[in-house]
Amino acid sequence: MPTRHFLLAAEAAIEITRDVSASSIGAIVQAGSRSADFNIMRLNNKNAYAVKIDWLKVSRGGGTDADFDDVSIYYLSPTGSRTQLGATQYSFASGTAYFDNVALTIPANSSSTLAVSASVSVSAINGDIVTWSLASADHISISISGTTQPAISSGTATGINRTILGNGPDTTAPATPTGIKVESVNEEPTLRVSWVDPTDSDLQKIAIYRSLISGQKGLLVYSFDRGVGIVPVKTYDDKNIITGTTYYYSVKAIDFVGNESTNATQYLGIVYGNGLNIFLDSSSATARSVNASSSDISLAAFKFLASNVDAEITNLKFEGMSLDRISRLKLYVNGTLVASTTSSDFIFYNDGTKLIIDLNASKVISLKADIPSTAYTGDIIAKVSSLSARRASWFPISTYGMGTAANKISVLGTTPPLMPIASSPASAEPSSVSTADIPEGALIRAQGGFDVFIVKYVGSKKFKRLILSPSVFNNYGHLKWSDIRDVNQAVVDAFATSELVRAVGDDKVYKLYPSGDEGQKRWIKTASAFAAMGFDADSIYEINSFDRDSYLTGSDLQ
């Protein structure tokens, strides 16, 4: 034998170390598990020439031979694939399994990764703590250039201690996932389900179920594996949804033998129409009565949700109130006072400021009012009447839920006065006034009467419309009692009475039926009904929604 060949053999060395992936094997193994890993080790060839592994043996620490049905050795490629080395061993002598014909070549100055796997018997003893390891030079034989040499090795690759769960089949379900949430995310309608895994060592999968019916488990929409080398995904984005539909989600944990967590709680999610959605918030004041001379009376709370968009809101206007019942309206955002007004317009964010609501977020807009001692008896039903909503890029967005009404707040105050009779200007006697003296939009009343009318002209046509009550009169901030003109009855009669109206921003035309300070409105449902009843479109007055809603709704005219 050449001297050079002998020197190479004498220097041959294999360093044995535990592979970093061994830490993910887990501390518990279920009885009946097949080919469960107990060790992942690295064989490092420190030489400048290839070395061949001829045979090796592994030994068991802890437990008994009866705990295992077989033991195998696998080569793990850099891509994660497995190749069995030698034959599976089904019998052991004093906890040792011997593998010949391994035939694994490790190139010069490189490493190979091996896994020791064992099948745990279904009758394995519950609680036995066992490991399989390759721990010394006596456990491995190598050769160089086909010549057997004594293995010179260093280091150890002690296996992972795993506790057996045995004595019959596993019927214990894993714990319930926690921290479950369902949220609307992104601009594309999406419901994101998120959770925190339970800590069960035999956790194999997380399953997501979805149903359209509360209380029903529904269908499996996705599952996520758990285990060695798998990065645990803890969110699921459901894009297969219909806007406006409510979905009920269940998040379950499943173990290696198929036991599923028993949690029954469902978590609902809904994606609303793209844009600004307005709802009456659950914190809104309930219907009740309040006394005059009260402060900070809660009127309403509205939830503003920016669904799939970001929203900038300006010119936010409310209605359903009047200054004869409140002296100041206060606006709160998420419980913080941001503005107040004493104007009858009841409008906010009209001074260059904005209400900002982020993508798929919401804010609660609350209203409180001061009720003066002089407040008239009557009702407050706050509503969002108008606003301007845009994206940050200044593209307009859709608004849903405009006109959502709060619960009725009844003010117990003084009785509203009858309409005051204003004195006629000294320069003109009532009897001398003719229609020629009455301008567009004038307020007129028959001398000695109570009913106040507002007049308008369409060509040669002259119309008047009754103002139903002092509350309605006061709600129009531009009308003044001092502007009422007392005229003789003939002048009043010269104007045809109109009882056709529509509210600003609403195409519905109503026929009014006033009765004292109350009345009824009936929607003229079709154009053919309008024509059949002989109504004149020129007589239609445009009014505000407070005026319209002061009339009770009757059956449709059709």
CORVEN-V554240 format. One record per pair of residues at least 4 apart in sequence whose ideal C-beta (glycine too) atoms are under 8 Angstrom apart, sorted by the first residue. I is the first residue (numbers start at 0). J is the second residue. Records with the same first field share a line. If there is no record, write none. Layout:
BEGIN
I = J / J
END
This chain:
BEGIN
0 = 4 / 5
1 = 5
2 = 6
3 = 7
4 = 8 / 144 / 146
5 = 9
6 = 10
7 = 11 / 46 / 48 / 143 / 144
8 = 143 / 146 / 148
10 = 46 / 151
11 = 46 / 50 / 141 / 143 / 148 / 150 / 151
12 = 45 / 46 / 151 / 152 / 153
13 = 42 / 43 / 44 / 45 / 50 / 105 / 139 / 141 / 150 / 151 / 152
14 = 42 / 43 / 45 / 152 / 153 / 154
15 = 40 / 41 / 42 / 43 / 133 / 134 / 139 / 152 / 153 / 154 / 155 / 156
16 = 40 / 41 / 43 / 154 / 155 / 156
17 = 21 / 38 / 39 / 40 / 41 / 155 / 156 / 157
18 = 39 / 40 / 41 / 112
20 = 39 / 112 / 227 / 228
21 = 36 / 38 / 39 / 40 / 159
23 = 227 / 228
24 = 36 / 37 / 39 / 159 / 161 / 227
25 = 159 / 161 / 200 / 227
26 = 159 / 160 / 161 / 162 / 200
27 = 161 / 162 / 163 / 164 / 200 / 201
28 = 32 / 35 / 119 / 161 / 162 / 163 / 164
29 = 119 / 163 / 164 / 165 / 169 / 201 / 254 / 255 / 256
30 = 119 / 120 / 121 / 122 / 123 / 125 / 163 / 164 / 165 / 166 / 167 / 169
31 = 119 / 120 / 121 / 168 / 169 / 256
32 = 118 / 119 / 255
33 = 118
34 = 71 / 116 / 117 / 118
35 = 116 / 117 / 118 / 119 / 161
36 = 114 / 115 / 116 / 159 / 227
37 = 115 / 116 / 117 / 129 / 130 / 131 / 158 / 159 / 161
38 = 57 / 114 / 115 / 130 / 131 / 132 / 133 / 156 / 157 / 158 / 159
39 = 75 / 112 / 113 / 114 / 115
40 = 112 / 113 / 114 / 115 / 133 / 156
41 = 110 / 111 / 112 / 113 / 156
42 = 52 / 105 / 110 / 111 / 112 / 113 / 139
43 = 110
44 = 49 / 50 / 105 / 106 / 107 / 108 / 109 / 110 / 111
45 = 108
46 = 50 / 107 / 108
47 = 107 / 108
48 = 107 / 143 / 144
49 = 104 / 105 / 106 / 107 / 143
50 = 104 / 105 / 141 / 142 / 143
51 = 102 / 103 / 104 / 105 / 141 / 142 / 143 / 145
52 = 84 / 101 / 102 / 103 / 104 / 105 / 139 / 140 / 141
53 = 99 / 101 / 102 / 140 / 141 / 142 / 147
54 = 85 / 97 / 98 / 99 / 100 / 101 / 139 / 140
55 = 72 / 98 / 101 / 133 / 138 / 139 / 140
56 = 95 / 96 / 97 / 98 / 133 / 138
57 = 70 / 72 / 95 / 96 / 98 / 115 / 131 / 132 / 133 / 138 / 158
58 = 94 / 95 / 96 / 131 / 132 / 134 / 138
59 = 64 / 67 / 91 / 94 / 95 / 96 / 129 / 130 / 131
60 = 94 / 129 / 130 / 131 / 132 / 158
61 = 127 / 128 / 129 / 130 / 160
62 = 66 / 67 / 123 / 124 / 127 / 128 / 129 / 163
63 = 124 / 127
64 = 91 / 93 / 94
65 = 120 / 122 / 123 / 124
66 = 119 / 120 / 123 / 124 / 127 / 129 / 163 / 165
67 = 91 / 117 / 118 / 119 / 120 / 123
68 = 89 / 118 / 119 / 120
69 = 87 / 88 / 89 / 117 / 118
70 = 87 / 88 / 91 / 96 / 115 / 116 / 117 / 118 / 131
71 = 83 / 87 / 88 / 115 / 116 / 117
72 = 83 / 84 / 85 / 98 / 101 / 113 / 114 / 115 / 116
73 = 81 / 82 / 83 / 84 / 113 / 114 / 116
74 = 81 / 82 / 83 / 84 / 103 / 111 / 112 / 113
75 = 79 / 80 / 81 / 112 / 113 / 114
76 = 80 / 81 / 82
79 = 228
81 = 114
83 = 87
84 = 98 / 101 / 102 / 103 / 113
85 = 98 / 99 / 100 / 101
86 = 98 / 100
88 = 96 / 97 / 98
91 = 95 / 96
96 = 131
103 = 111 / 113
105 = 109 / 110 / 111
113 = 133
115 = 131 / 132 / 133 / 158
117 = 131
119 = 123 / 163 / 165
121 = 165 / 168
122 = 165
123 = 127 / 163 / 165
124 = 163 / 165 / 166
125 = 163 / 164 / 165 / 166
126 = 162 / 163 / 165
127 = 162 / 163 / 165
128 = 160 / 161 / 162 / 163
129 = 160 / 161 / 163
130 = 157 / 158 / 159 / 160 / 161
131 = 158
132 = 155 / 156 / 157 / 158
133 = 138 / 139 / 156
134 = 138 / 155 / 156 / 157
135 = 152 / 155
136 = 150 / 151 / 152
139 = 150 / 152
140 = 147 / 150
141 = 148 / 150
142 = 146 / 147 / 148
143 = 148
164 = 169 / 201
168 = 256
169 = 201 / 254 / 255 / 256 / 258
170 = 258
171 = 254 / 258
172 = 252 / 254 / 258 / 259 / 260 / 261
173 = 197 / 199 / 201 / 202 / 252 / 253 / 254 / 258 / 259 / 260
174 = 197 / 198 / 199 / 252 / 260
175 = 197 / 252 / 260 / 261 / 262
176 = 194 / 195 / 196 / 197 / 205 / 250 / 251 / 252 / 260 / 262
177 = 194 / 195 / 197
178 = 193 / 194 / 195
179 = 192 / 193 / 194 / 248 / 250 / 264 / 266
180 = 191 / 192 / 193 / 194 / 266
181 = 190 / 191 / 192 / 246 / 248 / 266 / 267 / 268
182 = 190 / 191 / 193 / 268 / 359
183 = 188 / 189 / 190 / 191 / 268 / 269 / 270 / 271 / 306 / 307 / 359
184 = 189 / 190 / 191 / 236 / 359
185 = 189 / 236 / 307 / 358 / 359
186 = 273 / 307 / 308 / 358
187 = 238 / 307
188 = 238 / 240 / 242 / 270 / 273 / 307
189 = 236 / 237 / 238 / 240 / 270
190 = 236 / 237 / 240 / 246 / 248 / 268 / 269 / 270
191 = 234 / 235 / 236 / 237
192 = 207 / 234 / 235 / 237 / 248 / 250 / 266 / 268
193 = 233 / 234 / 235
194 = 205 / 233 / 250
195 = 233
196 = 202 / 205 / 225 / 231 / 233 / 252
197 = 202 / 252 / 260
199 = 252 / 254
201 = 254 / 255 / 256
202 = 225 / 252 / 253 / 254
203 = 224 / 225 / 226 / 253 / 254 / 255
204 = 222 / 223 / 224 / 225 / 252 / 253
205 = 222 / 223 / 225 / 232 / 233 / 250 / 251 / 252 / 253
206 = 219 / 221 / 222 / 250 / 251 / 252 / 253 / 259
207 = 219 / 220 / 221 / 222 / 235 / 248 / 249 / 250 / 251
208 = 216 / 217 / 218 / 219 / 220 / 248 / 249 / 250 / 251
209 = 217 / 218 / 220 / 237 / 246 / 247 / 248 / 249
210 = 215 / 216 / 217 / 218 / 246 / 247 / 249 / 265
211 = 217 / 244 / 245 / 246 / 247
212 = 217 / 247
213 = 247 / 265 / 267
214 = 247 / 265
215 = 247
216 = 249
217 = 247 / 249
220 = 235 / 237 / 239
221 = 235
222 = 253
223 = 231 / 232 / 235
224 = 229
225 = 229 / 231
237 = 246 / 248 / 268
240 = 244 / 246 / 270
242 = 270 / 271 / 272 / 273
243 = 269 / 270 / 271 / 272
244 = 269
245 = 267 / 268 / 269
246 = 267 / 268 / 269
247 = 265 / 266 / 267
248 = 265 / 266 / 267 / 268
249 = 262 / 263 / 264 / 265 / 266
250 = 262 / 266
251 = 259 / 260 / 262
252 = 259 / 260
253 = 257 / 258 / 259 / 260
254 = 258
270 = 306 / 307
271 = 276 / 304 / 306 / 399
272 = 276 / 306 / 397 / 399
273 = 306 / 307 / 308 / 396 / 397
274 = 305 / 306 / 307 / 308 / 310 / 388 / 396 / 397 / 398 / 399
275 = 303 / 304 / 305 / 306 / 308 / 310 / 312 / 356 / 386 / 388 / 396 / 397 / 398 / 399
276 = 303 / 304 / 305 / 306 / 399 / 400
277 = 301 / 302 / 303 / 304 / 383 / 398 / 399 / 400 / 401 / 403
278 = 301 / 302 / 304 / 400 / 403
279 = 283 / 299 / 300 / 301 / 302 / 403 / 404 / 405 / 406
280 = 300 / 301 / 302 / 363 / 365
282 = 300 / 363 / 365
283 = 297 / 299 / 300 / 301 / 405 / 406
284 = 297 / 298 / 299 / 300 / 405 / 406 / 408
285 = 406
286 = 406 / 407 / 408 / 409
287 = 406 / 408 / 409
288 = 408 / 409 / 410 / 411
289 = 293 / 296 / 370 / 408 / 409 / 410 / 411
290 = 370 / 410 / 411 / 412
291 = 370 / 371 / 372 / 373 / 374 / 410 / 411 / 412 / 413
292 = 370 / 371 / 372 / 374
293 = 369 / 370
294 = 369 / 370
295 = 329 / 367 / 368 / 369
296 = 367 / 368 / 369 / 370 / 408
297 = 365 / 366 / 367
298 = 320 / 366 / 367 / 368 / 379 / 381 / 405 / 408
299 = 365 / 366 / 381 / 405 / 406
300 = 363 / 364 / 365 / 366 / 405
301 = 363 / 364 / 365 / 383 / 403 / 405
302 = 361 / 362 / 363 / 364
303 = 310 / 312 / 354 / 356 / 361 / 362 / 363 / 364
304 = 356 / 359 / 360 / 361
305 = 309 / 310 / 356 / 357 / 358 / 359 / 360 / 361
306 = 359
307 = 358 / 359
308 = 358 / 390 / 396
309 = 355 / 356 / 357 / 358 / 390 / 391
310 = 355 / 356 / 388 / 389 / 390 / 396
311 = 353 / 354 / 355 / 388 / 389 / 390 / 391
312 = 348 / 353 / 354 / 355 / 356 / 386 / 387 / 388
313 = 348 / 349 / 352 / 353 / 354 / 386 / 387
314 = 346 / 348 / 349 / 385 / 386 / 387
315 = 330 / 346 / 347 / 348 / 354 / 364 / 383 / 385 / 386
316 = 344 / 345 / 346 / 347 / 383 / 384 / 385 / 386
317 = 328 / 345 / 346 / 366 / 381 / 382 / 383 / 384
318 = 345 / 381 / 382 / 384 / 543 / 544 / 545
319 = 379 / 380 / 381 / 382 / 404 / 405 / 545 / 548
320 = 324 / 325 / 328 / 345 / 368 / 379 / 381
321 = 325 / 343 / 470 / 473 / 474 / 545
322 = 326 / 341 / 343 / 473
323 = 374 / 375 / 377 / 415 / 469 / 470 / 473
324 = 370 / 374 / 375 / 377 / 379 / 410 / 412 / 470
325 = 368 / 369 / 370 / 371 / 374 / 379
326 = 341 / 368 / 369 / 370 / 371 / 374
327 = 339 / 340 / 341 / 368 / 369
328 = 339 / 340 / 341 / 345 / 366 / 367 / 368
329 = 336 / 338 / 339 / 366 / 367 / 368 / 369
330 = 336 / 337 / 338 / 339 / 340 / 347 / 364 / 365 / 366
331 = 335 / 336 / 337 / 364 / 365 / 366 / 367
332 = 337 / 354 / 362 / 363 / 364 / 365
333 = 362 / 363
334 = 363 / 365
337 = 347
338 = 347 / 348
340 = 344 / 345 / 346 / 347
342 = 346 / 476
343 = 473 / 474 / 476
344 = 476
348 = 352 / 353 / 354
354 = 362 / 364
356 = 360 / 361 / 362
366 = 381 / 405
368 = 379
370 = 374 / 410 / 412
373 = 412 / 413
374 = 410 / 412 / 413
375 = 410 / 412 / 413 / 414 / 415 / 469 / 470
376 = 409 / 410 / 411 / 412 / 413 / 414 / 415
377 = 409 / 410 / 412 / 415 / 470
378 = 407 / 408 / 409 / 410
379 = 407 / 408 / 409 / 410
380 = 404 / 405 / 406 / 407 / 408 / 548
381 = 404 / 405 / 408
382 = 402 / 403 / 404 / 405 / 544
383 = 400 / 401 / 402 / 403
384 = 401 / 402 / 544
385 = 401 / 504
386 = 398 / 401
388 = 395 / 396 / 398
389 = 393 / 394 / 395 / 396
390 = 394 / 395 / 396
402 = 544
415 = 468 / 469 / 470 / 516
416 = 469
417 = 449 / 469
418 = 444 / 449 / 450 / 451 / 469 / 472 / 480 / 483
419 = 480 / 483
420 = 444 / 447 / 449 / 485
421 = 480 / 481 / 483 / 485
422 = 485
423 = 427 / 428 / 429 / 446 / 484 / 485
427 = 431 / 432 / 436
428 = 432
429 = 446 / 485 / 486 / 487
430 = 446 / 487
432 = 436 / 437 / 484 / 486 / 487 / 490
433 = 437 / 490
434 = 461 / 490 / 493 / 494
437 = 441 / 443 / 454 / 484 / 486 / 490 / 494
439 = 454 / 455 / 456
440 = 453 / 454 / 455
441 = 453 / 454 / 482 / 484
442 = 451 / 452 / 453 / 466 / 478 / 482 / 483 / 484
443 = 451 / 452 / 454 / 463 / 483 / 484 / 485 / 486 / 490 / 491 / 494
444 = 448 / 449 / 450 / 451 / 452 / 483 / 484 / 485 / 486 / 491
445 = 450 / 485 / 486 / 487 / 488 / 491
446 = 485 / 486 / 487 / 488
448 = 488
450 = 465
451 = 465 / 466 / 472 / 483
452 = 463 / 464 / 465 / 466 / 491 / 494 / 496
453 = 463 / 464 / 466 / 478 / 540
454 = 461 / 462 / 463 / 464 / 494
455 = 462 / 463 / 464 / 540
456 = 460 / 461 / 462
457 = 462 / 537 / 538
458 = 537
460 = 495 / 535 / 537 / 538
461 = 493 / 494 / 495
462 = 494 / 495 / 496 / 497 / 537 / 538 / 540
463 = 491 / 494 / 495 / 496 / 497
464 = 496 / 497 / 498 / 500 / 540
465 = 496 / 498 / 511 / 513
466 = 471 / 472 / 478
467 = 471 / 513 / 516 / 517 / 518 / 546 / 549 / 550
468 = 472 / 516 / 517 / 549
469 = 473 / 516
470 = 474 / 516 / 549
471 = 475 / 545 / 546 / 549
472 = 478 / 480
473 = 478
474 = 543 / 545 / 546
475 = 543 / 546
478 = 482
486 = 490 / 491
487 = 491
488 = 492
489 = 493
490 = 494
495 = 538
497 = 538 / 539 / 540
498 = 510 / 511 / 512 / 513
499 = 508 / 509 / 510 / 511 / 523 / 534 / 535 / 538 / 539 / 540
500 = 508 / 509 / 511 / 520 / 539 / 540 / 541 / 542 / 546 / 547
501 = 505 / 506 / 507 / 508 / 509 / 539 / 540 / 541 / 542
502 = 507 / 541 / 542 / 543 / 544 / 546 / 547
503 = 541 / 542 / 543 / 544
505 = 544 / 547
507 = 522
508 = 522 / 523 / 529 / 539
509 = 520 / 521 / 522 / 523 / 547 / 550
510 = 520 / 521 / 523 / 534 / 556
511 = 518 / 519 / 520 / 550
512 = 518 / 519 / 520 / 521 / 550 / 553
513 = 517 / 518 / 550
514 = 518 / 519
517 = 549 / 550 / 551
518 = 549 / 550 / 551
519 = 550 / 551 / 552 / 553
520 = 547 / 550 / 551 / 552 / 553
521 = 552 / 553 / 554 / 555 / 556
522 = 552 / 555 / 556
523 = 528 / 529 / 532 / 534 / 555 / 556 / 557
524 = 528 / 555 / 556 / 557
525 = 529 / 557
526 = 530
527 = 531
528 = 532 / 556 / 557
529 = 534 / 536
530 = 534
532 = 556
534 = 538
542 = 546 / 547
543 = 547
544 = 548
545 = 549
END
